Amino acid sequence: MLANGECSCQRGFKGPDNAECEACPAGTFKSLIGSAECTDCPFNSWSPPGSSGCSCNAGYFRDAERACASCTAGTYKISFSDEPCTRCPESSTSSPASVSLSDCKCGQGLSLFFADESTDRFECRACVSPHAYPLAITGVCLCNAGFTGDDNGLCAACAAGTYKDKRGSSPCISCAPFSTSLE
């Protein structure tokens, strides 16, 4: 306890009483007023310099025991905070401790599409054409080799005498003279 006229370091700062205080370094904290040393942040958490507490890393949330636990499969968390993890869109899943929406993987043949701009909601959907390949999170469906079309996945087979050997929206190319392709 301090006597009248004595000074002590604030929370997040260290140093002896009645002397200059310095901020606790990043990754440490001090929650009490006084001359105590800074303490390392617990596992899976971090703090900026001068902190009186630590927050959970991205991919981790504060559980009932006040520890930072990994987001469960099918959830993710992008921020350094104690906020809960966010559920992946329906029909998708993620590995534990995922840190981004892009970690949510849709089932086979499905891709994440922006479903509602007003709520930043995504959903897993199939491409319109069975001859298109979904490009993760972009909502773009690329036409498979042998098919041409737009980035919305409206794909048509290359005509006889033309070909396309890569995915994408590029046009089919004419075969070399004296060669052909099947439709």
Salt bridges, closest charged atoms under 4 A:
ASP82 OD1 - ARG62 NH2 3.04
GLU123 OE1 - ARG121 NH1 3.57
GLU123 OE2 - ARG125 NH1 3.11
